[in-house]
Amino acid sequence: MSFGPHLLLALLEGTLAAFVLALMALGLSLVFGVMRIVNVAHGEFFMLGAVLAWVFSNLVPSMPTLGFLLALVASPLVVGAIAFAADWLVLRRLAYNPEATIVATIGLLFVIEQATLTFYGPDARPVQPPVDFRVVFPWFGYSGYKFVVMAVSSVVLLASWFGLMRTRIGLVMRATQYDRETAQAFAIPVARVYSTVFVLGAMLAAIAGVLVVPIQQAYYLMGMDPLLLSFITVIIGGLGSLGGTVMAAFVIGISDGVISVFFSPTLSKIIATLLVAFVLVFWPAGLFARRN
């Protein structure tokens, strides 16, 4: 293929990566923005979503579309229940102390990882895509399922925006984010809001895991790279800035796709890391953070 088709393929792959990364990073940014804690176990919720997608899809192996729809609904619910239990048993008892919760979520990371290794095993396992068609361009064919991932991710991102900006629960979350003490003075149950936010962040990561597993394979260590890229995205987009996080996800995802196709995936990670260092030095609040 000539340069033009290669560039189109790179942009398609980058856009796909950007949508998945936006879901992952949005959950991480939501937790930090409202709760002011760093969830180091966020990548494990992504991994659990993928592993549970394999489990649920195999309940109806002869009907991959039904199995995938079951996984897309059930996996985030199960991961949300696990996140709720972690919040109730650990984070709430630490009073959401930022330093203590970092250590606690590191511990949670290892607990989830080792539990998955014990019950699921070390092997990477595939999930059959729910649809099997290709979009044919003049130069190459492209998986139709990848366009499905983009479409579903768009719907989830828009629903998240609507929920945060146009509903009462979103208003309560934003009020808690801006001033916890004032929110408590107005009888807002801050602990319940924090629990809801932690669960929603985990469910967003799980949805990303479910969507990506027919493209990759479910593996108990698959959460590490998405976690790193999510942290990079949140830092560049602005800590706690949800809109900035989504914009940064598209910048990183598309640039990662282009650099990976024309050069190497390792180079794209190096450039992203250098960009984080540059942003932290010159724009500590993030490139897309709201300026006062």
Buried (B, 14 or more C-beta within 10 A) or exposed (E): EEEEEBBBBBBBBBBBBBBBBBBBBBBBBBBBBBBBBBBBBBBBBBBBBBBBBBBBBEEBEEBBBEBBBBBBEBBBEBBBEBBBEBBEEBBBEBEBEEEBBBEBBEBBBEBBBEBBEEEBEEEBBEBBBBEEEEEEEEEBEBBBBBBBBBEBBEEBBEEBBEBBEEEEEBEBBBBBBEEBEEBEEEEBEBBEBBBBBBBBBBBBBBBBBBBBBBBBBBBBBBBBEBBBBBBBBBBBBBBBBBBBBBBBBBBBBBBBBBBBBEEEEEEBBEBBEEBBEEBEEEBEBBBBBEEE
